Amino acid sequence: MNAMTVAMRVSPYLPLWLLRGGAWTGAMVGWLRRGKSTRRLEENLGRVTGLGGSDLRRLSRRGMLSASRYYAEVLELPRMKHEVVDARVRLDAEDAVLAHLATEGKIVVALGHSGNWDLVGAYACRNITTVITVAEVLRPREAYEQFVALRENLGMVIFGHEGSSTFRKLIRAARTRDGLLCLLADRDLSGTGVEVEMWGHRVRVAPGPSALAVATDVALIPVTVYYERLHGQRRRQAKSRWGTVMSFGPIVRPGDVAADDRVGILTRGWTSYIADAISAHPQDWHMLQRFGWVE
């Protein structure tokens, strides 16, 4: 049984100050010891920002604290009241996005591993439309099942990432129901993803969002998530110093791009938007694992 499985079991019985303090302490211990996750984060952030030395160390400290905030909030989510969720999330979306959802009912969303995507998923299910997404199958299996149960209890529809059958389920969902079809795609788990340029480097990212949009003729939009400090009335309503911004990028319809390379063109478009957003908020990019650097 891993630490996250234990944390999810005991967290309902812990006061919030202890939950948050435990996450903060774990992040700081990992950062001070320069554990594997910290080293990975620093390698990734160094390539994004060009920083090194003490500047990179300061940024990685902020990054580890942001990641710990995410985990603490995930553990808090099952007991978080609806009004607290709504106070913590700020939606940054053009009217055209909401108008598109009102008329078309669905859209494919390309996401990066930034901010708290579970929190914005809970917000979206309550205030926008159903979130349909894929979860990486974790080991031990119990941890995966706990995460799936958490997200389903928040109103999301979850498919386990288990090969080509998952993509067929997504296609079926896109054709038969409305919702935000959300895919975390900045990390290529297959090793055979689409090669693009991000931050002046060649990287591989997952083709899923673009392939799903092309296969179903559903429009694609990138969404970024990052933290912001809260003040005044909103801070009191959120019961936290930190809020989360859910920012929507430009909508692209598959039929509006060249037919000979639709997946590639769509992927280069959403990765460009995501890369700019990560550059603006690098501390909230929780890439504590190996990233798809090609060079």
LOZAKOL-474592 format. One record per residue (C-alpha): residue number from 1; residue in one letter; x, y, z. Coordinates in nm, 2 decimals, decimal comma. Each point is the difference from the previous one (the first is absolute). Layout:
# residues N
<pt><k>NUM</k><r>a</r><east>X</east><north>Y</north><up>Z</up></pt>
...
# end
This chain:
# residues 295
<pt><k>1</k><r>m</r><east>0,00</east><north>0,00</north><up>0,00</up></pt>
<pt><k>2</k><r>n</r><east>0,16</east><north>0,33</north><up>-0,11</up></pt>
<pt><k>3</k><r>a</r><east>-0,01</east><north>0,34</north><up>0,19</up></pt>
<pt><k>4</k><r>m</r><east>-0,28</east><north>0,14</north><up>-0,22</up></pt>
<pt><k>5</k><r>t</r><east>-0,23</east><north>-0,30</north><up>0,06</up></pt>
<pt><k>6</k><r>v</r><east>0,06</east><north>0,04</north><up>0,38</up></pt>
<pt><k>7</k><r>a</r><east>-0,06</east><north>0,38</north><up>-0,02</up></pt>
<pt><k>8</k><r>m</r><east>-0,33</east><north>-0,04</north><up>-0,19</up></pt>
<pt><k>9</k><r>r</r><east>-0,12</east><north>-0,25</north><up>0,26</up></pt>
<pt><k>10</k><r>v</r><east>0,08</east><north>0,21</north><up>0,31</up></pt>
<pt><k>11</k><r>s</r><east>-0,05</east><north>0,35</north><up>-0,14</up></pt>
<pt><k>12</k><r>p</r><east>-0,38</east><north>0,01</north><up>0,08</up></pt>
<pt><k>13</k><r>y</r><east>0,09</east><north>-0,02</north><up>0,37</up></pt>
<pt><k>14</k><r>l</r><east>0,27</east><north>0,26</north><up>0,01</up></pt>
<pt><k>15</k><r>p</r><east>-0,05</east><north>0,37</north><up>0,06</up></pt>
<pt><k>16</k><r>l</r><east>0,08</east><north>0,22</north><up>-0,30</up></pt>
<pt><k>17</k><r>w</r><east>0,30</east><north>0,17</north><up>0,17</up></pt>
<pt><k>18</k><r>l</r><east>0,16</east><north>-0,34</north><up>0,05</up></pt>
<pt><k>19</k><r>l</r><east>-0,07</east><north>-0,11</north><up>-0,36</up></pt>
<pt><k>20</k><r>r</r><east>0,15</east><north>0,32</north><up>-0,15</up></pt>
<pt><k>21</k><r>g</r><east>0,29</east><north>0,00</north><up>0,25</up></pt>
<pt><k>22</k><r>g</r><east>0,08</east><north>-0,36</north><up>-0,08</up></pt>
<pt><k>23</k><r>a</r><east>0,00</east><north>0,07</north><up>-0,37</up></pt>
<pt><k>24</k><r>w</r><east>0,22</east><north>0,31</north><up>0,04</up></pt>
<pt><k>25</k><r>t</r><east>0,25</east><north>-0,19</north><up>0,22</up></pt>
<pt><k>26</k><r>g</r><east>0,03</east><north>-0,29</north><up>-0,24</up></pt>
<pt><k>27</k><r>a</r><east>0,07</east><north>0,24</north><up>-0,29</up></pt>
<pt><k>28</k><r>m</r><east>0,26</east><north>0,19</north><up>0,20</up></pt>
<pt><k>29</k><r>v</r><east>0,18</east><north>-0,32</north><up>0,11</up></pt>
<pt><k>30</k><r>g</r><east>0,01</east><north>-0,12</north><up>-0,36</up></pt>
<pt><k>31</k><r>w</r><east>0,12</east><north>0,34</north><up>-0,12</up></pt>
<pt><k>32</k><r>l</r><east>0,28</east><north>0,03</north><up>0,26</up></pt>
<pt><k>33</k><r>r</r><east>0,12</east><north>-0,36</north><up>-0,06</up></pt>
<pt><k>34</k><r>r</r><east>-0,02</east><north>0,06</north><up>-0,38</up></pt>
<pt><k>35</k><r>g</r><east>-0,19</east><north>-0,33</north><up>-0,04</up></pt>
<pt><k>36</k><r>k</r><east>-0,07</east><north>-0,15</north><up>-0,34</up></pt>
<pt><k>37</k><r>s</r><east>-0,33</east><north>0,20</north><up>-0,05</up></pt>
<pt><k>38</k><r>t</r><east>0,18</east><north>0,32</north><up>0,08</up></pt>
<pt><k>39</k><r>r</r><east>0,29</east><north>-0,07</north><up>-0,24</up></pt>
<pt><k>40</k><r>r</r><east>-0,25</east><north>-0,09</north><up>-0,28</up></pt>
<pt><k>41</k><r>l</r><east>-0,19</east><north>0,32</north><up>0,07</up></pt>
<pt><k>42</k><r>e</r><east>0,32</east><north>0,21</north><up>-0,01</up></pt>
<pt><k>43</k><r>e</r><east>0,11</east><north>-0,16</north><up>-0,32</up></pt>
<pt><k>44</k><r>n</r><east>-0,33</east><north>0,08</north><up>-0,17</up></pt>
<pt><k>45</k><r>l</r><east>-0,03</east><north>0,35</north><up>0,14</up></pt>
<pt><k>46</k><r>g</r><east>0,36</east><north>0,07</north><up>-0,10</up></pt>
<pt><k>47</k><r>r</r><east>-0,08</east><north>-0,07</north><up>-0,36</up></pt>
<pt><k>48</k><r>v</r><east>-0,32</east><north>0,20</north><up>0,01</up></pt>
<pt><k>49</k><r>t</r><east>0,15</east><north>0,31</north><up>0,16</up></pt>
<pt><k>50</k><r>g</r><east>0,37</east><north>-0,02</north><up>-0,07</up></pt>
<pt><k>51</k><r>l</r><east>0,07</east><north>0,05</north><up>0,37</up></pt>
<pt><k>52</k><r>g</r><east>0,27</east><north>-0,17</north><up>0,19</up></pt>
<pt><k>53</k><r>g</r><east>0,17</east><north>0,01</north><up>0,34</up></pt>
<pt><k>54</k><r>s</r><east>-0,17</east><north>0,17</north><up>0,29</up></pt>
<pt><k>55</k><r>d</r><east>-0,27</east><north>0,16</north><up>-0,23</up></pt>
<pt><k>56</k><r>l</r><east>-0,11</east><north>-0,35</north><up>-0,11</up></pt>
<pt><k>57</k><r>r</r><east>0,01</east><north>-0,13</north><up>0,36</up></pt>
<pt><k>58</k><r>r</r><east>-0,23</east><north>0,28</north><up>0,11</up></pt>
<pt><k>59</k><r>l</r><east>-0,24</east><north>-0,07</north><up>-0,29</up></pt>
<pt><k>60</k><r>s</r><east>0,00</east><north>-0,38</north><up>0,08</up></pt>
<pt><k>61</k><r>r</r><east>-0,08</east><north>0,08</north><up>0,36</up></pt>
<pt><k>62</k><r>r</r><east>-0,31</east><north>0,19</north><up>-0,12</up></pt>
<pt><k>63</k><r>g</r><east>-0,08</east><north>-0,28</north><up>-0,23</up></pt>
<pt><k>64</k><r>m</r><east>0,02</east><north>-0,27</north><up>0,27</up></pt>
<pt><k>65</k><r>l</r><east>-0,23</east><north>0,22</north><up>0,22</up></pt>
<pt><k>66</k><r>s</r><east>-0,25</east><north>0,04</north><up>-0,28</up></pt>
<pt><k>67</k><r>a</r><east>0,00</east><north>-0,38</north><up>-0,05</up></pt>
<pt><k>68</k><r>s</r><east>-0,05</east><north>-0,06</north><up>0,37</up></pt>
<pt><k>69</k><r>r</r><east>-0,29</east><north>0,25</north><up>-0,01</up></pt>
<pt><k>70</k><r>y</r><east>-0,16</east><north>-0,21</north><up>-0,28</up></pt>
<pt><k>71</k><r>y</r><east>0,03</east><north>-0,32</north><up>0,20</up></pt>
<pt><k>72</k><r>a</r><east>-0,14</east><north>0,16</north><up>0,31</up></pt>
<pt><k>73</k><r>e</r><east>-0,30</east><north>0,14</north><up>-0,19</up></pt>
<pt><k>74</k><r>v</r><east>-0,07</east><north>-0,33</north><up>-0,16</up></pt>
<pt><k>75</k><r>l</r><east>-0,01</east><north>-0,16</north><up>0,34</up></pt>
<pt><k>76</k><r>e</r><east>-0,23</east><north>0,28</north><up>0,12</up></pt>
<pt><k>77</k><r>l</r><east>-0,23</east><north>-0,01</north><up>-0,31</up></pt>
<pt><k>78</k><r>p</r><east>-0,24</east><north>-0,28</north><up>0,13</up></pt>
<pt><k>79</k><r>r</r><east>-0,11</east><north>0,23</north><up>0,29</up></pt>
<pt><k>80</k><r>m</r><east>0,03</east><north>0,33</north><up>-0,18</up></pt>
<pt><k>81</k><r>k</r><east>-0,34</east><north>0,18</north><up>-0,02</up></pt>
<pt><k>82</k><r>h</r><east>-0,13</east><north>0,11</north><up>-0,34</up></pt>
<pt><k>83</k><r>e</r><east>0,02</east><north>0,37</north><up>0,09</up></pt>
<pt><k>84</k><r>v</r><east>0,37</east><north>-0,05</north><up>0,10</up></pt>
<pt><k>85</k><r>v</r><east>0,08</east><north>-0,17</north><up>-0,34</up></pt>
<pt><k>86</k><r>d</r><east>-0,17</east><north>0,29</north><up>-0,18</up></pt>
<pt><k>87</k><r>a</r><east>0,19</east><north>0,26</north><up>0,20</up></pt>
<pt><k>88</k><r>r</r><east>0,33</east><north>-0,16</north><up>-0,06</up></pt>
<pt><k>89</k><r>v</r><east>-0,03</east><north>-0,03</north><up>-0,38</up></pt>
<pt><k>90</k><r>r</r><east>0,00</east><north>0,30</north><up>-0,24</up></pt>
<pt><k>91</k><r>l</r><east>-0,11</east><north>-0,06</north><up>-0,35</up></pt>
<pt><k>92</k><r>d</r><east>0,19</east><north>0,19</north><up>-0,27</up></pt>
<pt><k>93</k><r>a</r><east>-0,19</east><north>-0,07</north><up>-0,32</up></pt>
<pt><k>94</k><r>e</r><east>-0,11</east><north>0,20</north><up>-0,30</up></pt>
<pt><k>95</k><r>d</r><east>-0,37</east><north>0,02</north><up>-0,06</up></pt>
<pt><k>96</k><r>a</r><east>0,06</east><north>-0,20</north><up>-0,33</up></pt>
<pt><k>97</k><r>v</r><east>0,10</east><north>-0,30</north><up>0,20</up></pt>
<pt><k>98</k><r>l</r><east>-0,31</east><north>-0,01</north><up>0,21</up></pt>
<pt><k>99</k><r>a</r><east>-0,21</east><north>0,08</north><up>-0,31</up></pt>
<pt><k>100</k><r>h</r><east>0,16</east><north>-0,30</north><up>-0,18</up></pt>
<pt><k>101</k><r>l</r><east>-0,08</east><north>-0,23</north><up>0,29</up></pt>
<pt><k>102</k><r>a</r><east>-0,36</east><north>0,13</north><up>0,01</up></pt>
<pt><k>103</k><r>t</r><east>-0,05</east><north>-0,08</north><up>-0,37</up></pt>
<pt><k>104</k><r>e</r><east>0,23</east><north>-0,29</north><up>-0,07</up></pt>
<pt><k>105</k><r>g</r><east>-0,02</east><north>-0,16</north><up>0,35</up></pt>
<pt><k>106</k><r>k</r><east>0,35</east><north>-0,14</north><up>0,00</up></pt>
<pt><k>107</k><r>i</r><east>0,37</east><north>0,08</north><up>-0,06</up></pt>
<pt><k>108</k><r>v</r><east>0,33</east><north>-0,18</north><up>0,03</up></pt>
<pt><k>109</k><r>v</r><east>0,23</east><north>0,15</north><up>0,26</up></pt>
<pt><k>110</k><r>a</r><east>0,38</east><north>-0,03</north><up>-0,01</up></pt>
<pt><k>111</k><r>l</r><east>0,15</east><north>0,05</north><up>0,35</up></pt>
<pt><k>112</k><r>g</r><east>0,34</east><north>0,01</north><up>0,16</up></pt>
<pt><k>113</k><r>h</r><east>0,11</east><north>-0,12</north><up>0,34</up></pt>
<pt><k>114</k><r>s</r><east>-0,04</east><north>0,34</north><up>0,16</up></pt>
<pt><k>115</k><r>g</r><east>-0,20</east><north>0,13</north><up>0,30</up></pt>
<pt><k>116</k><r>n</r><east>-0,28</east><north>-0,21</north><up>0,13</up></pt>
<pt><k>117</k><r>w</r><east>-0,19</east><north>-0,17</north><up>-0,28</up></pt>
<pt><k>118</k><r>d</r><east>-0,21</east><north>-0,20</north><up>0,24</up></pt>
<pt><k>119</k><r>l</r><east>-0,13</east><north>0,32</north><up>0,17</up></pt>
<pt><k>120</k><r>v</r><east>-0,08</east><north>0,17</north><up>-0,33</up></pt>
<pt><k>121</k><r>g</r><east>-0,17</east><north>-0,33</north><up>-0,11</up></pt>
<pt><k>122</k><r>a</r><east>-0,22</east><north>0,02</north><up>0,30</up></pt>
<pt><k>123</k><r>y</r><east>-0,08</east><north>0,36</north><up>-0,08</up></pt>
<pt><k>124</k><r>a</r><east>-0,07</east><north>-0,07</north><up>-0,37</up></pt>
<pt><k>125</k><r>c</r><east>-0,24</east><north>-0,29</north><up>0,08</up></pt>
<pt><k>126</k><r>r</r><east>-0,20</east><north>0,23</north><up>0,22</up></pt>
<pt><k>127</k><r>n</r><east>0,01</east><north>0,32</north><up>-0,21</up></pt>
<pt><k>128</k><r>i</r><east>0,08</east><north>-0,09</north><up>-0,36</up></pt>
<pt><k>129</k><r>t</r><east>-0,07</east><north>-0,35</north><up>-0,11</up></pt>
<pt><k>130</k><r>t</r><east>0,11</east><north>-0,36</north><up>0,07</up></pt>
<pt><k>131</k><r>v</r><east>0,37</east><north>-0,08</north><up>-0,01</up></pt>
<pt><k>132</k><r>i</r><east>0,09</east><north>-0,32</north><up>-0,18</up></pt>
<pt><k>133</k><r>t</r><east>0,36</east><north>-0,10</north><up>0,04</up></pt>
<pt><k>134</k><r>v</r><east>0,27</east><north>-0,27</north><up>0,03</up></pt>
<pt><k>135</k><r>a</r><east>0,19</east><north>-0,11</north><up>0,31</up></pt>
<pt><k>136</k><r>e</r><east>0,34</east><north>-0,16</north><up>-0,01</up></pt>
<pt><k>137</k><r>v</r><east>-0,02</east><north>-0,35</north><up>0,15</up></pt>
<pt><k>138</k><r>l</r><east>0,22</east><north>0,03</north><up>0,31</up></pt>
<pt><k>139</k><r>r</r><east>0,17</east><north>-0,27</north><up>0,20</up></pt>
<pt><k>140</k><r>p</r><east>-0,11</east><north>-0,12</north><up>0,25</up></pt>
<pt><k>141</k><r>r</r><east>-0,35</east><north>-0,04</north><up>-0,16</up></pt>
<pt><k>142</k><r>e</r><east>-0,16</east><north>0,12</north><up>0,32</up></pt>
<pt><k>143</k><r>a</r><east>0,15</east><north>0,35</north><up>-0,04</up></pt>
<pt><k>144</k><r>y</r><east>-0,14</east><north>0,02</north><up>-0,36</up></pt>
<pt><k>145</k><r>e</r><east>-0,35</east><north>-0,11</north><up>0,12</up></pt>
<pt><k>146</k><r>q</r><east>0,01</east><north>0,26</north><up>0,28</up></pt>
<pt><k>147</k><r>f</r><east>0,08</east><north>0,28</north><up>-0,25</up></pt>
<pt><k>148</k><r>v</r><east>-0,27</east><north>-0,12</north><up>-0,24</up></pt>
<pt><k>149</k><r>a</r><east>-0,26</east><north>-0,02</north><up>0,29</up></pt>
<pt><k>150</k><r>l</r><east>0,10</east><north>0,35</north><up>0,11</up></pt>
<pt><k>151</k><r>r</r><east>-0,05</east><north>0,15</north><up>-0,35</up></pt>
<pt><k>152</k><r>e</r><east>-0,32</east><north>-0,19</north><up>-0,07</up></pt>
<pt><k>153</k><r>n</r><east>-0,15</east><north>0,13</north><up>0,32</up></pt>
<pt><k>154</k><r>l</r><east>0,08</east><north>0,35</north><up>-0,12</up></pt>
<pt><k>155</k><r>g</r><east>-0,21</east><north>-0,07</north><up>-0,31</up></pt>
<pt><k>156</k><r>m</r><east>0,27</east><north>-0,10</north><up>-0,25</up></pt>
<pt><k>157</k><r>v</r><east>-0,02</east><north>-0,29</north><up>-0,24</up></pt>
<pt><k>158</k><r>i</r><east>0,33</east><north>-0,19</north><up>0,02</up></pt>
<pt><k>159</k><r>f</r><east>0,16</east><north>-0,26</north><up>-0,24</up></pt>
<pt><k>160</k><r>g</r><east>0,31</east><north>-0,19</north><up>0,10</up></pt>
<pt><k>161</k><r>h</r><east>0,30</east><north>0,05</north><up>-0,23</up></pt>
<pt><k>162</k><r>e</r><east>0,03</east><north>-0,37</north><up>-0,12</up></pt>
<pt><k>163</k><r>g</r><east>0,10</east><north>0,00</north><up>-0,37</up></pt>
<pt><k>164</k><r>s</r><east>-0,20</east><north>0,05</north><up>-0,32</up></pt>
<pt><k>165</k><r>s</r><east>-0,33</east><north>-0,08</north><up>0,16</up></pt>
<pt><k>166</k><r>t</r><east>0,02</east><north>0,32</north><up>0,20</up></pt>
<pt><k>167</k><r>f</r><east>0,01</east><north>0,21</north><up>-0,32</up></pt>
<pt><k>168</k><r>r</r><east>-0,30</east><north>-0,19</north><up>-0,14</up></pt>
<pt><k>169</k><r>k</r><east>-0,19</east><north>0,08</north><up>0,32</up></pt>
<pt><k>170</k><r>l</r><east>0,09</east><north>0,37</north><up>-0,04</up></pt>
<pt><k>171</k><r>i</r><east>-0,12</east><north>0,00</north><up>-0,36</up></pt>
<pt><k>172</k><r>r</r><east>-0,33</east><north>-0,16</north><up>0,10</up></pt>
<pt><k>173</k><r>a</r><east>-0,04</east><north>0,25</north><up>0,28</up></pt>
<pt><k>174</k><r>a</r><east>0,07</east><north>0,29</north><up>-0,23</up></pt>
<pt><k>175</k><r>r</r><east>-0,26</east><north>-0,12</north><up>-0,25</up></pt>
<pt><k>176</k><r>t</r><east>-0,27</east><north>-0,08</north><up>0,26</up></pt>
<pt><k>177</k><r>r</r><east>0,01</east><north>0,25</north><up>0,28</up></pt>
<pt><k>178</k><r>d</r><east>0,08</east><north>0,36</north><up>0,08</up></pt>
<pt><k>179</k><r>g</r><east>0,29</east><north>0,11</north><up>0,22</up></pt>
<pt><k>180</k><r>l</r><east>0,36</east><north>0,12</north><up>0,02</up></pt>
<pt><k>181</k><r>l</r><east>0,22</east><north>-0,29</north><up>-0,13</up></pt>
<pt><k>182</k><r>c</r><east>0,31</east><north>0,08</north><up>0,20</up></pt>
<pt><k>183</k><r>l</r><east>0,34</east><north>-0,16</north><up>-0,06</up></pt>
<pt><k>184</k><r>l</r><east>0,32</east><north>0,07</north><up>0,18</up></pt>
<pt><k>185</k><r>a</r><east>0,24</east><north>-0,01</north><up>-0,29</up></pt>
<pt><k>186</k><r>d</r><east>0,32</east><north>0,18</north><up>0,07</up></pt>
<pt><k>187</k><r>r</r><east>0,17</east><north>-0,32</north><up>0,12</up></pt>
<pt><k>188</k><r>d</r><east>0,03</east><north>-0,27</north><up>-0,27</up></pt>
<pt><k>189</k><r>l</r><east>-0,04</east><north>-0,34</north><up>0,17</up></pt>
<pt><k>190</k><r>s</r><east>0,05</east><north>-0,20</north><up>-0,32</up></pt>
<pt><k>191</k><r>g</r><east>0,34</east><north>0,14</north><up>-0,11</up></pt>
<pt><k>192</k><r>t</r><east>-0,14</east><north>0,02</north><up>-0,35</up></pt>
<pt><k>193</k><r>g</r><east>-0,19</east><north>0,33</north><up>0,02</up></pt>
<pt><k>194</k><r>v</r><east>-0,01</east><north>0,30</north><up>-0,22</up></pt>
<pt><k>195</k><r>e</r><east>0,33</east><north>0,19</north><up>-0,02</up></pt>
<pt><k>196</k><r>v</r><east>-0,05</east><north>0,38</north><up>0,05</up></pt>
<pt><k>197</k><r>e</r><east>0,21</east><north>0,30</north><up>0,11</up></pt>
<pt><k>198</k><r>m</r><east>-0,05</east><north>0,13</north><up>0,36</up></pt>
<pt><k>199</k><r>w</r><east>0,23</east><north>0,26</north><up>0,16</up></pt>
<pt><k>200</k><r>g</r><east>0,25</east><north>-0,03</north><up>-0,29</up></pt>
<pt><k>201</k><r>h</r><east>0,03</east><north>-0,38</north><up>0,05</up></pt>
<pt><k>202</k><r>r</r><east>-0,13</east><north>-0,29</north><up>-0,19</up></pt>
<pt><k>203</k><r>v</r><east>-0,24</east><north>-0,21</north><up>0,21</up></pt>
<pt><k>204</k><r>r</r><east>-0,25</east><north>-0,28</north><up>-0,04</up></pt>
<pt><k>205</k><r>v</r><east>-0,36</east><north>0,05</north><up>0,13</up></pt>
<pt><k>206</k><r>a</r><east>-0,30</east><north>-0,23</north><up>-0,01</up></pt>
<pt><k>207</k><r>p</r><east>-0,21</east><north>0,02</north><up>-0,32</up></pt>
<pt><k>208</k><r>g</r><east>-0,32</east><north>-0,09</north><up>0,18</up></pt>
<pt><k>209</k><r>p</r><east>-0,19</east><north>0,33</north><up>0,00</up></pt>
<pt><k>210</k><r>s</r><east>0,07</east><north>0,08</north><up>-0,36</up></pt>
<pt><k>211</k><r>a</r><east>-0,07</east><north>-0,36</north><up>-0,11</up></pt>
<pt><k>212</k><r>l</r><east>-0,33</east><north>0,00</north><up>0,18</up></pt>
<pt><k>213</k><r>a</r><east>-0,10</east><north>0,33</north><up>-0,14</up></pt>
<pt><k>214</k><r>v</r><east>0,08</east><north>-0,12</north><up>-0,36</up></pt>
<pt><k>215</k><r>a</r><east>-0,17</east><north>-0,33</north><up>0,05</up></pt>
<pt><k>216</k><r>t</r><east>-0,32</east><north>0,15</north><up>0,12</up></pt>
<pt><k>217</k><r>d</r><east>0,01</east><north>0,34</north><up>-0,17</up></pt>
<pt><k>218</k><r>v</r><east>-0,04</east><north>0,17</north><up>0,34</up></pt>
<pt><k>219</k><r>a</r><east>0,17</east><north>0,33</north><up>0,06</up></pt>
<pt><k>220</k><r>l</r><east>0,32</east><north>0,01</north><up>0,21</up></pt>
<pt><k>221</k><r>i</r><east>0,11</east><north>0,26</north><up>0,26</up></pt>
<pt><k>222</k><r>p</r><east>0,30</east><north>0,02</north><up>0,23</up></pt>
<pt><k>223</k><r>v</r><east>-0,07</east><north>0,07</north><up>0,37</up></pt>
<pt><k>224</k><r>t</r><east>0,26</east><north>0,11</north><up>0,25</up></pt>
<pt><k>225</k><r>v</r><east>-0,02</east><north>-0,01</north><up>0,38</up></pt>
<pt><k>226</k><r>y</r><east>0,20</east><north>0,20</north><up>0,25</up></pt>
<pt><k>227</k><r>y</r><east>-0,01</east><north>0,13</north><up>0,35</up></pt>
<pt><k>228</k><r>e</r><east>-0,06</east><north>0,36</north><up>0,12</up></pt>
<pt><k>229</k><r>r</r><east>0,01</east><north>0,17</north><up>0,34</up></pt>
<pt><k>230</k><r>l</r><east>-0,34</east><north>0,08</north><up>0,14</up></pt>
<pt><k>231</k><r>h</r><east>-0,10</east><north>0,31</north><up>0,21</up></pt>
<pt><k>232</k><r>g</r><east>-0,30</east><north>0,14</north><up>0,18</up></pt>
<pt><k>233</k><r>q</r><east>-0,34</east><north>-0,15</north><up>-0,04</up></pt>
<pt><k>234</k><r>r</r><east>0,09</east><north>-0,27</north><up>-0,25</up></pt>
<pt><k>235</k><r>r</r><east>0,28</east><north>-0,12</north><up>0,23</up></pt>
<pt><k>236</k><r>r</r><east>-0,24</east><north>-0,03</north><up>0,28</up></pt>
<pt><k>237</k><r>q</r><east>-0,25</east><north>-0,19</north><up>-0,22</up></pt>
<pt><k>238</k><r>a</r><east>0,27</east><north>-0,23</north><up>-0,14</up></pt>
<pt><k>239</k><r>k</r><east>0,14</east><north>-0,07</north><up>0,35</up></pt>
<pt><k>240</k><r>s</r><east>0,34</east><north>0,01</north><up>-0,16</up></pt>
<pt><k>241</k><r>r</r><east>0,27</east><north>0,25</north><up>-0,09</up></pt>
<pt><k>242</k><r>w</r><east>0,01</east><north>-0,16</north><up>-0,34</up></pt>
<pt><k>243</k><r>g</r><east>-0,24</east><north>-0,01</north><up>-0,29</up></pt>
<pt><k>244</k><r>t</r><east>0,02</east><north>-0,17</north><up>-0,34</up></pt>
<pt><k>245</k><r>v</r><east>-0,05</east><north>0,15</north><up>-0,34</up></pt>
<pt><k>246</k><r>m</r><east>-0,15</east><north>-0,20</north><up>-0,29</up></pt>
<pt><k>247</k><r>s</r><east>0,10</east><north>0,18</north><up>-0,32</up></pt>
<pt><k>248</k><r>f</r><east>-0,13</east><north>-0,10</north><up>-0,34</up></pt>
<pt><k>249</k><r>g</r><east>0,20</east><north>0,06</north><up>-0,32</up></pt>
<pt><k>250</k><r>p</r><east>-0,12</east><north>0,03</north><up>-0,36</up></pt>
<pt><k>251</k><r>i</r><east>-0,25</east><north>-0,24</north><up>-0,15</up></pt>
<pt><k>252</k><r>v</r><east>0,12</east><north>-0,19</north><up>-0,31</up></pt>
<pt><k>253</k><r>r</r><east>-0,23</east><north>-0,22</north><up>-0,22</up></pt>
<pt><k>254</k><r>p</r><east>0,17</east><north>-0,29</north><up>-0,17</up></pt>
<pt><k>255</k><r>g</r><east>-0,16</east><north>0,08</north><up>-0,33</up></pt>
<pt><k>256</k><r>d</r><east>0,17</east><north>0,34</north><up>0,00</up></pt>
<pt><k>257</k><r>v</r><east>0,35</east><north>-0,13</north><up>-0,02</up></pt>
<pt><k>258</k><r>a</r><east>0,18</east><north>-0,18</north><up>-0,29</up></pt>
<pt><k>259</k><r>a</r><east>-0,13</east><north>-0,35</north><up>-0,05</up></pt>
<pt><k>260</k><r>d</r><east>0,35</east><north>-0,16</north><up>-0,07</up></pt>
<pt><k>261</k><r>d</r><east>0,13</east><north>0,07</north><up>0,36</up></pt>
<pt><k>262</k><r>r</r><east>-0,30</east><north>0,08</north><up>0,22</up></pt>
<pt><k>263</k><r>v</r><east>0,13</east><north>-0,18</north><up>0,31</up></pt>
<pt><k>264</k><r>g</r><east>0,34</east><north>0,17</north><up>-0,03</up></pt>
<pt><k>265</k><r>i</r><east>-0,13</east><north>0,35</north><up>-0,06</up></pt>
<pt><k>266</k><r>l</r><east>-0,25</east><north>-0,02</north><up>0,29</up></pt>
<pt><k>267</k><r>t</r><east>0,27</east><north>-0,14</north><up>0,23</up></pt>
<pt><k>268</k><r>r</r><east>0,24</east><north>0,28</north><up>-0,09</up></pt>
<pt><k>269</k><r>g</r><east>-0,27</east><north>0,25</north><up>0,07</up></pt>
<pt><k>270</k><r>w</r><east>-0,10</east><north>-0,12</north><up>0,35</up></pt>
<pt><k>271</k><r>t</r><east>0,36</east><north>-0,06</north><up>0,11</up></pt>
<pt><k>272</k><r>s</r><east>0,09</east><north>0,35</north><up>-0,10</up></pt>
<pt><k>273</k><r>y</r><east>-0,27</east><north>0,14</north><up>0,23</up></pt>
<pt><k>274</k><r>i</r><east>0,08</east><north>-0,24</north><up>0,28</up></pt>
<pt><k>275</k><r>a</r><east>0,37</east><north>0,08</north><up>-0,02</up></pt>
<pt><k>276</k><r>d</r><east>-0,06</east><north>0,37</north><up>0,02</up></pt>
<pt><k>277</k><r>a</r><east>-0,23</east><north>-0,05</north><up>0,31</up></pt>
<pt><k>278</k><r>i</r><east>0,27</east><north>-0,22</north><up>0,17</up></pt>
<pt><k>279</k><r>s</r><east>0,26</east><north>0,26</north><up>-0,07</up></pt>
<pt><k>280</k><r>a</r><east>-0,23</east><north>0,26</north><up>0,17</up></pt>
<pt><k>281</k><r>h</r><east>-0,06</east><north>-0,23</north><up>0,31</up></pt>
<pt><k>282</k><r>p</r><east>0,29</east><north>-0,25</north><up>0,00</up></pt>
<pt><k>283</k><r>q</r><east>-0,03</east><north>-0,07</north><up>0,38</up></pt>
<pt><k>284</k><r>d</r><east>-0,35</east><north>-0,15</north><up>-0,06</up></pt>
<pt><k>285</k><r>w</r><east>0,12</east><north>-0,25</north><up>-0,27</up></pt>
<pt><k>286</k><r>h</r><east>0,01</east><north>-0,32</north><up>0,21</up></pt>
<pt><k>287</k><r>m</r><east>0,23</east><north>-0,20</north><up>-0,23</up></pt>
<pt><k>288</k><r>l</r><east>0,18</east><north>-0,20</north><up>0,26</up></pt>
<pt><k>289</k><r>q</r><east>0,05</east><north>-0,29</north><up>-0,24</up></pt>
<pt><k>290</k><r>r</r><east>0,21</east><north>-0,06</north><up>-0,32</up></pt>
<pt><k>291</k><r>f</r><east>-0,12</east><north>0,24</north><up>-0,27</up></pt>
<pt><k>292</k><r>g</r><east>0,01</east><north>-0,07</north><up>-0,38</up></pt>
<pt><k>293</k><r>w</r><east>0,31</east><north>0,19</north><up>-0,08</up></pt>
<pt><k>294</k><r>v</r><east>0,14</east><north>-0,10</north><up>-0,34</up></pt>
<pt><k>295</k><r>e</r><east>0,31</east><north>0,23</north><up>0,01</up></pt>
# end
